């Protein structure tokens, strides 16, 4: 096992399920520092004016015709089951501007997931609780759970103030005691956490120093400048590191606070206190085994997935955001995630009008025409999403393969170039992309400030003669059965693993079935190993695969975050071409002995990325990232295919305030930044 210090990567939400038994931890400021206050963001509270005043000139005084809270909560107040709404909201609630119109309370948002491994859709739709948040267009970082966020002159220390009066969904106040617990008892506990979260480490991997000032103020101290910490605190689960572990509830499961935790866990059927804590305390536990976990989400779990054929989330009576009239959000009473493993069955429900909003699994080119045709009957609208992917399907050969022969082949740049020239991308476009799309490599999109046309288009020309010649020149000879082999006798026969229940799984399998014939024409035999997402994820995490495919994340919006097509780093476990190298960079260690030491260009990119993360000037960071991209371009680490039209969403005509088109991006977390808490159903 390597013991090198970790070299933390940008940490964002991990779109994949965590490894069993541990929490899998999945980017500007001037040198003068920056103070963000509630007034500078979207928080508002008129001086000397209560949110609950009956003065019509007060901020949100009347709450419109809808009142200040949902009828279902007002009934509980009347029955004595809940305190009045003014006691449930913080001192200065966060004000959310509605996208189109003031809403109305009530109704259910029906959507669907394929099963327990489809937890990312939960995270995309009902997530909240970050210290900071991104605006809908991703251009602005604003206050959220934090009411103030101040950096010192060199951005090595950050003083953070929690919004006073925010409560967990069970009514218990959120304080810095929760922050202390999340950091010292979870993040720093090696039994619970596989490597300290990278956003909570200095550039050299040293964990931060946490200073608790008072009940609502704490200081995060790095040993060197960390200007991108602000971005981290507005991204994915990174921004929830301090605010997703309710201490008052979770102490009972933690050995540091309950000496009987281990035995109690065994008595309940767990194999120890760590397993029970993980099950009870992981906010994004994809099985949602524990509906009792207090959260800061707009809707709290009422019925776990494990209990039925759907998961139900009901409005959080202590949710801490209001609309501009002072009415507590969310507008919708509940969100229901129906469990439908078969994508075609899920699509049939969609065109029947059974979902209020859905943009996952079936929203590819193959289903678009039928979805548009069904708009009138289903009383919904197909809303285009703006693609941010470099290409809809990137291919990565595993340069960390345990087999030395295959590892040598996959690490051969000339081999990868030949395989790219052997793909007829126009045929893929004509057959599978409805004749809408363009050839593209795993490179930033034209909309990106990092766009490089030469990088985007290199080796995309379909030229089997050139592919054959390149393979010949590289020493790959053709055997009697037409399949090539390397000079050391390694047969060029590979299996591509595919998550066939992923967003574009069906299209990927069909595309690979066509590529299979294209590569056969140049002496390479491809087998297709389609399988459920969870199985695919396990193989990838253990780097036990020949090659795989995935969407071209990092094409636009999140180029410097989702870097795993450009270097051996990034969220979700890192690059598919160098999974173990990524693990080494992020954690400073690997699951097993390194199968291949990283070449010089990999470590050069790591050094550049470390420089980027410590650089306070955005323009200078961009120049550093261009150097990283130049290396990726030269080394040609992954193969892109087709940049298509983009995904789409089914939106019920009765659902308001969605705001129309939005980016489709896993880092963005579509549709989360569109603030589903202010969506409502028109009667």
ROFI-468021 format. One line per field, with one value per residue (C-alpha): residue number from 1; residue in three letters; x, y, z. Coordinates in steps of 0.5 Angstrom, whole numbers, plus 2048, in hexadecimal, padded with zeros to 3 digits. Layout:
N
resi = [NUM_...]
resn = [ala_...]
xx = [X_...]
yy = [Y_...]
zz = [Z_...]
end
This chain:
683
resi = [1_2_3_4_5_6_7_8_9_10_11_12_13_14_15_16_17_18_19_20_21_22_23_24_25_26_27_28_29_30_31_32_33_34_35_36_37_38_39_40_41_42_43_44_45_46_47_48_49_50_51_52_53_54_55_56_57_58_59_60_61_62_63_64_65_66_67_68_69_70_71_72_73_74_75_76_77_78_79_80_81_82_83_84_85_86_87_88_89_90_91_92_93_94_95_96_97_98_99_100_101_102_103_104_105_106_107_108_109_110_111_112_113_114_115_116_117_118_119_120_121_122_123_124_125_126_127_128_129_130_131_132_133_134_135_136_137_138_139_140_141_142_143_144_145_146_147_148_149_150_151_152_153_154_155_156_157_158_159_160_161_162_163_164_165_166_167_168_169_170_171_172_173_174_175_176_177_178_179_180_181_182_183_184_185_186_187_188_189_190_191_192_193_194_195_196_197_198_199_200_201_202_203_204_205_206_207_208_209_210_211_212_213_214_215_216_217_218_219_220_221_222_223_224_225_226_227_228_229_230_231_232_233_234_235_236_237_238_239_240_241_242_243_244_245_246_247_248_249_250_251_252_253_254_255_256_257_258_259_260_261_262_263_264_265_266_267_268_269_270_271_272_273_274_275_276_277_278_279_280_281_282_283_284_285_286_287_288_289_290_291_292_293_294_295_296_297_298_299_300_301_302_303_304_305_306_307_308_309_310_311_312_313_314_315_316_317_318_319_320_321_322_323_324_325_326_327_328_329_330_331_332_333_334_335_336_337_338_339_340_341_342_343_344_345_346_347_348_349_350_351_352_353_354_355_356_357_358_359_360_361_362_363_364_365_366_367_368_369_370_371_372_373_374_375_376_377_378_379_380_381_382_383_384_385_386_387_388_389_390_391_392_393_394_395_396_397_398_399_400_401_402_403_404_405_406_407_408_409_410_411_412_413_414_415_416_417_418_419_420_421_422_423_424_425_426_427_428_429_430_431_432_433_434_435_436_437_438_439_440_441_442_443_444_445_446_447_448_449_450_451_452_453_454_455_456_457_458_459_460_461_462_463_464_465_466_467_468_469_470_471_472_473_474_475_476_477_478_479_480_481_482_483_484_485_486_487_488_489_490_491_492_493_494_495_496_497_498_499_500_501_502_503_504_505_506_507_508_509_510_511_512_513_514_515_516_517_518_519_520_521_522_523_524_525_526_527_528_529_530_531_532_533_534_535_536_537_538_539_540_541_542_543_544_545_546_547_548_549_550_551_552_553_554_555_556_557_558_559_560_561_562_563_564_565_566_567_568_569_570_571_572_573_574_575_576_577_578_579_580_581_582_583_584_585_586_587_588_589_590_591_592_593_594_595_596_597_598_599_600_601_602_603_604_605_606_607_608_609_610_611_612_613_614_615_616_617_618_619_620_621_622_623_624_625_626_627_628_629_630_631_632_633_634_635_636_637_638_639_640_641_642_643_644_645_646_647_648_649_650_651_652_653_654_655_656_657_658_659_660_661_662_663_664_665_666_667_668_669_670_671_672_673_674_675_676_677_678_679_680_681_682_683]
resn = [unk_unk_unk_unk_unk_unk_unk_unk_unk_unk_unk_unk_unk_unk_unk_unk_unk_unk_unk_unk_unk_unk_unk_unk_unk_unk_unk_unk_unk_unk_unk_unk_unk_unk_unk_unk_unk_unk_unk_unk_unk_unk_unk_unk_unk_unk_unk_unk_unk_unk_unk_unk_unk_unk_unk_unk_unk_unk_unk_unk_unk_unk_unk_unk_unk_unk_unk_unk_unk_unk_unk_unk_unk_unk_unk_unk_unk_unk_unk_unk_unk_unk_unk_unk_unk_unk_unk_unk_unk_unk_unk_unk_unk_unk_unk_unk_unk_unk_unk_unk_unk_unk_unk_unk_unk_unk_unk_unk_unk_unk_unk_unk_unk_unk_unk_unk_unk_unk_unk_unk_unk_unk_unk_unk_unk_unk_unk_unk_unk_unk_unk_unk_unk_unk_unk_unk_unk_unk_unk_unk_unk_unk_unk_unk_unk_unk_unk_unk_unk_unk_unk_unk_unk_unk_unk_unk_unk_unk_unk_unk_unk_unk_unk_unk_unk_unk_unk_unk_unk_unk_unk_unk_unk_unk_unk_unk_unk_unk_unk_unk_unk_unk_unk_unk_unk_unk_unk_unk_unk_unk_unk_unk_unk_unk_unk_unk_unk_unk_unk_unk_unk_unk_unk_unk_unk_unk_unk_unk_unk_unk_unk_unk_unk_unk_unk_unk_unk_unk_unk_unk_unk_unk_unk_unk_unk_unk_unk_unk_unk_unk_unk_unk_unk_unk_unk_unk_unk_unk_unk_unk_unk_unk_unk_unk_unk_unk_unk_unk_unk_unk_unk_unk_unk_unk_unk_unk_unk_unk_unk_unk_unk_unk_unk_unk_unk_unk_unk_unk_unk_unk_unk_unk_unk_unk_unk_unk_unk_unk_unk_unk_unk_unk_unk_unk_unk_unk_unk_unk_unk_unk_unk_unk_unk_unk_unk_unk_unk_unk_unk_unk_unk_unk_unk_unk_unk_unk_unk_unk_unk_unk_unk_unk_unk_unk_unk_unk_unk_unk_unk_unk_unk_unk_unk_unk_unk_unk_unk_unk_unk_unk_unk_unk_unk_unk_unk_unk_unk_unk_unk_unk_unk_unk_unk_unk_unk_unk_unk_unk_unk_unk_unk_unk_unk_unk_unk_unk_unk_unk_unk_unk_unk_unk_unk_unk_unk_unk_unk_unk_unk_unk_unk_unk_unk_unk_unk_unk_unk_unk_unk_unk_unk_unk_unk_unk_unk_unk_unk_unk_unk_unk_unk_unk_unk_unk_unk_unk_unk_unk_unk_unk_unk_unk_unk_unk_unk_unk_unk_unk_unk_unk_unk_unk_unk_unk_unk_unk_unk_unk_unk_unk_unk_unk_unk_unk_unk_unk_unk_unk_unk_unk_unk_unk_unk_unk_unk_unk_unk_unk_unk_unk_unk_unk_unk_unk_unk_unk_unk_unk_unk_unk_unk_unk_unk_unk_unk_unk_unk_unk_unk_unk_unk_unk_unk_unk_unk_unk_unk_unk_unk_unk_unk_unk_unk_unk_unk_unk_unk_unk_unk_unk_unk_unk_unk_unk_unk_unk_unk_unk_unk_unk_unk_unk_unk_unk_unk_unk_unk_unk_unk_unk_unk_unk_unk_unk_unk_unk_unk_unk_unk_unk_unk_unk_unk_unk_unk_unk_unk_unk_unk_unk_unk_unk_unk_unk_unk_unk_unk_unk_unk_unk_unk_unk_unk_unk_unk_unk_unk_unk_unk_unk_unk_unk_unk_unk_unk_unk_unk_unk_unk_unk_unk_unk_unk_unk_unk_unk_unk_unk_unk_unk_unk_unk_unk_unk_unk_unk_unk_unk_unk_unk_unk_unk_unk_unk_unk_unk_unk_unk_unk_unk_unk_unk_unk_unk_unk_unk_unk_unk_unk_unk_unk_unk_unk_unk_unk_unk_unk_unk_unk_unk_unk_unk_unk_unk_unk_unk_unk_unk_unk_unk_unk_unk_unk_unk_unk_unk_unk_unk_unk_unk_unk_unk_unk_unk_unk_unk_unk_unk_unk_unk_unk_unk_unk_unk_unk_unk_unk_unk_unk_unk_unk_unk_unk_unk_unk_unk_unk_unk_unk_unk_unk_unk_unk_unk_unk_unk_unk_unk_unk_unk_unk_unk_unk_unk_unk_unk_unk_unk_unk_unk_unk_unk_unk_unk_unk_unk_unk_unk_unk_unk_unk_unk_unk]
xx = [800_803_803_804_800_7FA_7FA_7F2_7EE_7E8_7E3_7DC_7D6_7D8_7D3_7D4_7D2_7D7_7DB_7D8_7D9_7DD_7DB_7DE_7E0_7DF_7E4_7E6_7E9_7ED_7F3_7EF_7EA_7E3_7DD_7D6_7D1_7C9_7C8_7CD_7C9_7C2_7C1_7BC_7BA_7B7_7BB_7B6_7B1_7AE_7AD_7A7_7A4_79D_79F_79E_7A4_7A8_7AD_7A8_7A3_79D_79F_79B_794_798_79A_7A1_7A1_79E_797_799_79E_799_794_79A_79B_794_794_79A_79F_7A3_7A5_7A3_7A7_7AA_7AD_7AF_7B3_7BA_7BB_7BC_7B9_7BD_7B8_7B7_7B5_7B0_7B2_7AB_7A5_7A4_7A2_79C_79D_79B_79C_7A1_7A7_7A7_7AE_7B1_7B8_7BA_7BC_7C1_7C7_7C3_7C4_7C7_7C0_7BF_7C5_7C3_7BC_7BB_7C2_7C3_7C7_7CE_7D1_7D1_7CD_7CE_7C9_7C4_7C9_7CF_7D2_7D2_7D3_7CE_7CD_7C9_7C9_7CF_7CD_7D4_7DA_7E1_7E8_7EE_7F3_7F6_7F0_7F3_7EE_7E7_7E2_7DB_7D4_7CF_7C8_7C5_7BF_7BF_7BC_7BD_7B7_7B5_7B5_7BC_7C0_7C6_7CD_7D4_7D4_7D1_7D7_7DC_7D9_7D9_7E0_7E4_7DF_7DE_7E2_7E9_7E6_7EA_7E5_7DF_7E3_7E7_7EC_7EB_7E6_7EB_7E7_7E9_7F0_7F6_7F9_7FE_7F9_7F9_7F2_7F0_7F0_7E9_7E7_7E1_7DF_7D8_7D2_7D1_7D8_7DE_7E5_7E8_7F0_7F4_7FC_7FC_7F7_7F1_7ED_7E9_7E6_7E0_7DE_7DF_7DA_7D5_7D6_7D2_7D3_7DA_7D6_7D2_7D8_7D7_7CF_7CD_7CE_7C9_7CD_7C7_7C5_7CB_7CF_7CB_7CE_7D5_7DA_7DD_7D7_7D3_7D8_7D2_7D2_7D6_7D1_7CB_7CD_7CE_7C8_7C4_7C7_7CD_7D4_7D7_7D5_7D8_7D3_7CE_7D0_7D1_7CA_7C7_7CB_7CD_7C8_7C9_7C8_7C5_7C1_7BE_7BE_7BD_7B7_7B8_7BE_7BD_7BF_7BF_7BC_7B5_7B2_7B4_7B3_7AD_7AD_7B4_7B5_7B6_7AF_7AB_7AB_7AC_7B0_7AC_7AE_7AA_7AB_7AF_7AB_7B2_7B4_7B8_7B6_7B1_7AE_7AE_7A7_7AA_7A7_7AA_7AD_7AC_7A6_7A5_7A3_7A7_7AB_7AA_7B0_7AC_7B1_7B1_7B7_7B5_7B6_7B1_7AC_7AE_7AE_7A7_7A5_7A8_7A4_79E_79F_7A0_7A6_7A6_7AE_7B3_7B9_7BD_7BE_7B9_7BB_7BF_7BF_7BB_7B5_7B5_7B0_7AB_7AB_7AA_7A4_7A1_7A1_79A_797_79C_79B_7A2_7A7_7AE_7B3_7BA_7C0_7C7_7CC_7D2_7D6_7DC_7D9_7D3_7D7_7DF_7E3_7E8_7ED_7F0_7F7_7F7_7F5_7F8_7FA_801_800_7F9_7FC_801_7FD_7F8_7FD_800_7FD_7FE_7F9_7F4_7F5_7F4_7ED_7EB_7EC_7E8_7E2_7DD_7DA_7D5_7D2_7D1_7CE_7C9_7C7_7C6_7C7_7C1_7C6_7C7_7CE_7D5_7DC_7DF_7E5_7E5_7E7_7E4_7DD_7DD_7D9_7DF_7E4_7E9_7E7_7ED_7EA_7F0_7EF_7E8_7E9_7EF_7EF_7E7_7E8_7E5_7EB_7EC_7F2_7F6_7F3_7F6_7FD_7FD_7FC_801_807_806_807_800_800_7FA_7F9_7F6_7EF_7EF_7F1_7F7_7FC_802_809_809_803_7FD_7F7_7F3_7EC_7E9_7E2_7DF_7DB_7D5_7D0_7CA_7C5_7C9_7C6_7C8_7C9_7C5_7C8_7CF_7CE_7CB_7D1_7D6_7D2_7D4_7DB_7DC_7DC_7E0_7E5_7E5_7E7_7EE_7EF_7EC_7E7_7E2_7DD_7D8_7D6_7D0_7CE_7CA_7CD_7CF_7D3_7D6_7D8_7DB_7E0_7E2_7E4_7E8_7EB_7E9_7E7_7EA_7E7_7E0_7DC_7D9_7D6_7DB_7DB_7DF_7DD_7DA_7D8_7DD_7E3_7E8_7E4_7E2_7E9_7E9_7E9_7EF_7F3_7F4_7EF_7E8_7E2_7DE_7E5_7E9_7EA_7E8_7EF_7F3_7EE_7F4_7F8_7F2_7F1_7F9_7F8_7F2_7F3_7FB_7FA_7F7_7F3_7F8_800_800_800_803_807_804_808_80B_805_801_805_806_7FE_7FE_803_7FF_7F8_7FB_7FE_7F7_7F3_7F8_7F8_7F3_7F3_7ED_7F1_7F7_7F4_7F1_7F8_7FA_7F4_7F6_7FD_7F9_7F5_7FB_7FE_7F7_7F7_7FE_7FD_7F6_7F4_7EC_7E8_7E2_7DC_7D6_7D4_7CD_7C7_7C6_7C1_7BA_7B5_7AE_7AB_7A3_79F_79D_7A4_7A6_7AC_7B1_7B4_7B4_7BB_7C1_7C8_7C8_7CE_7CF_7D4_7CE_7C9_7C4_7BE_7C1_7C3_7BC_7BA_7B4_7B2_7AF_7AB_7A4_79E_799_792]
yy = [800_807_80C_812_818_819_81F_821_822_827_823_823_81E_817_815_80E_809_80A_803_7FF_800_807_80E_80F_816_818_832_841_846_84C_84C_852_84C_84D_84E_84B_84D_84B_852_851_84A_849_849_84F_852_859_85C_85D_859_852_84D_84B_852_854_85B_85A_85E_859_854_84E_851_84E_848_849_845_83F_840_840_838_832_830_829_82C_831_82C_829_82F_830_829_82A_826_82B_832_838_83A_840_83B_836_83B_83E_845_847_842_841_845_841_845_841_840_842_843_842_83B_837_832_82B_825_81F_81F_818_816_80F_80C_805_802_803_805_80B_80F_815_816_818_81C_820_821_822_824_82A_82C_82F_834_838_837_838_83D_839_83B_839_840_842_83F_842_841_83B_837_83C_844_846_843_847_846_849_84C_846_841_83D_83E_83E_841_83E_840_83B_83E_83F_83B_836_82F_828_825_822_82A_829_830_82F_832_831_82B_827_82A_828_821_821_822_81F_819_817_81B_819_812_80D_808_80C_810_80D_813_81A_81E_821_828_827_827_82C_82B_826_822_824_824_82B_82E_82F_835_836_83D_83D_839_83C_83E_839_83A_835_836_833_833_837_83B_837_83C_837_835_839_836_82F_831_833_82C_825_822_826_82C_827_825_829_829_822_81E_820_81F_81E_818_815_815_80F_80B_80D_809_810_812_80B_806_800_802_7FC_7F7_7FB_7FA_7F3_7F2_7F6_7F1_7F6_7F3_7F9_800_803_7FF_802_809_809_806_80B_811_811_817_814_80D_80A_805_80B_805_80B_80F_812_816_81D_821_828_826_829_823_81D_816_813_80C_809_805_7FF_7FF_7FF_800_807_80C_812_819_81E_825_827_82B_82E_830_837_83A_83F_842_84A_84A_847_840_83A_835_830_831_82A_825_81F_81C_815_811_80B_805_802_7FE_7FE_804_803_802_808_80C_809_80C_813_814_812_818_815_819_820_821_81C_81C_816_80F_80F_816_815_815_80F_811_818_818_813_818_81E_81A_819_820_821_81B_81B_822_823_827_825_82A_829_829_82D_827_829_822_822_81C_818_811_811_80B_80A_804_802_804_801_7FA_7F4_7F0_7F3_7F2_7F5_7FB_7FC_7FC_801_805_806_80C_80A_804_809_80E_808_806_80D_80D_806_809_80C_811_814_80D_80D_814_812_80B_80D_814_816_819_81F_81F_820_81C_81E_81C_81C_824_82A_82C_832_836_835_83B_835_833_830_82E_82A_826_825_823_81F_817_818_816_810_80C_805_805_80A_806_7FF_803_806_7FF_7FC_801_800_7F8_7F5_7F0_7EC_7E5_7DF_7E1_7E8_7EB_7EE_7ED_7F1_7F0_7EC_7E8_7EC_7EB_7F1_7EE_7F2_7F3_7FA_7FA_7FF_801_7FF_803_809_80F_80D_806_804_808_806_7FF_800_805_800_7FA_7FE_800_7F8_7F7_7FE_7FB_7F4_7F7_7F9_7F3_7F4_7F0_7F4_7F0_7F4_7F3_7F7_7F6_7FA_800_7FE_7F8_7FC_801_7FC_7F9_801_802_7FC_7FE_7F7_7F8_7F9_7FF_803_808_80E_815_81B_81F_825_827_82E_831_82C_82C_82D_828_822_821_81A_81A_81E_81C_816_81A_81C_81B_814_810_814_812_80C_80B_80B_809_807_80D_812_80E_80F_817_818_813_813_80B_805_7FF_7FB_7FB_800_7FC_801_808_80E_811_817_81B_819_81B_822_823_821_827_82C_82A_82B_832_833_832_837_83C_842_845_842_844_841_83B_83B_83B_835_831_832_82F_829_829_829_823_81F_821_81F_818_817_814_812_811_815_814_818_81F_81E_823_822_81F_822_821_820_825_825_82B_82C_82D_834_838_833_838_835_832_831_82D_826_825_820_825_82A_825_826_828_82A_831_833_833_82E_830_836_832_831_82E_832_830]
zz = [800_7FE_804_800_802_7FF_7F9_7FA_7F4_7F3_7F7_7F4_7F5_7F3_7EE_7F0_7F6_7FB_7FD_802_809_809_807_800_7FF_7F9_7F0_7F3_7F7_7F7_7FC_800_801_801_805_803_807_807_804_7FE_7FD_7FC_804_806_80C_80D_813_818_815_817_811_815_816_814_811_80A_808_80C_808_806_80B_809_805_7FF_7FF_801_808_80B_80B_808_80A_80C_811_814_816_81A_81D_81F_821_826_822_81F_822_81E_817_81A_81F_81A_815_817_819_812_80D_806_801_7FA_7F4_7F0_7E9_7E6_7EB_7F3_7F4_7F8_7FD_7FB_7F7_7F5_7F1_7EE_7EB_7EA_7EC_7E9_7F0_7F6_7F2_7EF_7F5_7F0_7EE_7F6_7F6_7F0_7F2_7F9_7FB_800_806_803_806_800_7FA_7F2_7EE_7E9_7E3_7E7_7E7_7EE_7F5_7FA_802_804_80A_80C_80D_80C_809_80A_808_80A_806_803_803_808_80D_80D_812_811_814_814_813_81A_81C_816_819_817_814_81B_81E_822_820_81C_81F_81F_823_81D_819_81E_81E_817_816_81C_81D_816_811_816_818_814_815_812_80D_807_807_80A_805_800_801_808_807_805_7FE_801_804_80B_80F_810_817_81A_81F_822_824_827_825_81E_81C_81A_817_812_811_80C_80C_805_801_7FF_7FB_7F8_7FE_7FD_7F7_7FA_800_7FA_7F6_7F7_7FD_7FF_801_806_80A_810_80F_80E_815_81A_820_825_821_81F_826_828_822_823_827_82A_82D_82F_831_830_829_826_82A_828_821_821_825_81F_81A_818_818_81C_81E_818_813_817_817_810_80F_814_812_80B_808_801_803_7FD_800_805_80A_810_80F_816_814_815_80F_80C_806_803_804_809_808_80A_807_805_7FF_802_805_7FF_7F7_7F8_7FC_7FF_802_805_806_80C_811_813_80C_80D_806_804_7FE_7FD_801_807_806_808_802_7FF_7FC_7FA_7FF_7FD_7F8_7F6_7F3_7F0_7EF_7E8_7E6_7DE_7DB_7D5_7DB_7DE_7D7_7D6_7DD_7DA_7D4_7D8_7DC_7E2_7E4_7E6_7E4_7E2_7DE_7DF_7DC_7D6_7D4_7CE_7C6_7C5_7CA_7C8_7C2_7C5_7CB_7C7_7C4_7CA_7CD_7CC_7CF_7D5_7D6_7D7_7D3_7D1_7D3_7D0_7D5_7D3_7D2_7D5_7D3_7CF_7CB_7CD_7CE_7CF_7CF_7D4_7D4_7DB_7DB_7E2_7E0_7E4_7DE_7DC_7D5_7D4_7D8_7D3_7CE_7D1_7D3_7CB_7C9_7C1_7C3_7C6_7C0_7BB_7BF_7BE_7B7_7B6_7B9_7B3_7B8_7B2_7B2_7B9_7B8_7B2_7B6_7BD_7BE_7B9_7B4_7B9_7BC_7BA_7BB_7C2_7C6_7CE_7CE_7D0_7CC_7C7_7CD_7D2_7D3_7D2_7CB_7C7_7C0_7BE_7C5_7C4_7BD_7BD_7BA_7B9_7B1_7B0_7AC_7AD_7A8_7AD_7B3_7B0_7AE_7B5_7B8_7B3_7B5_7BC_7BB_7BC_7B7_7B5_7B7_7B3_7B5_7B3_7BB_7BC_7C1_7C4_7C4_7CA_7C8_7CC_7C8_7C6_7C8_7CD_7D1_7D2_7D9_7D8_7DD_7D9_7DE_7DE_7DB_7D4_7D5_7CF_7CA_7CD_7CC_7C5_7C3_7C5_7C1_7BB_7BD_7BE_7B7_7B5_7BA_7B7_7B0_7B3_7B7_7BE_7C1_7C6_7CB_7CE_7D5_7D7_7DE_7E4_7E6_7ED_7EA_7E5_7EB_7EF_7E9_7E8_7EF_7EF_7E8_7E6_7DF_7D8_7D5_7D7_7D5_7D8_7D7_7D5_7DC_7DC_7D5_7D8_7DE_7E2_7DE_7E4_7E9_7E5_7E2_7E2_7DA_7DA_7E0_7E5_7EA_7EB_7EF_7EF_7F0_7EA_7E3_7DF_7DC_7E2_7E8_7ED_7EB_7ED_7F3_7F5_7F3_7F7_7FD_7FE_7FE_7FA_7FB_7F9_7F6_7F1_7EA_7E6_7E9_7E6_7E0_7E0_7DC_7E2_7E7_7E3_7E3_7EA_7EC_7E7_7EB_7F2_7EF_7EC_7F3_7F7_7F2_7F4_7ED_7E8_7E2_7E4_7E6_7DF_7DC_7E1_7DF_7D7_7D9_7DC_7D5_7D1_7D4_7D3_7CC_7CB_7CE_7CB_7D2_7D0_7CA_7C8_7C3_7C2_7C5_7C4_7C5_7CC_7D1_7D3_7D9_7D9_7DD_7DF_7DC_7E3_7E6_7E7_7E8_7E5_7E1_7DA_7D7_7DC_7DC_7DC_7E0_7E6_7EA_7E9_7EB_7E6_7E8_7EF_7EE_7EB_7F2_7F2_7F9_7F5_7F0_7F1_7ED_7EA_7EC]
end
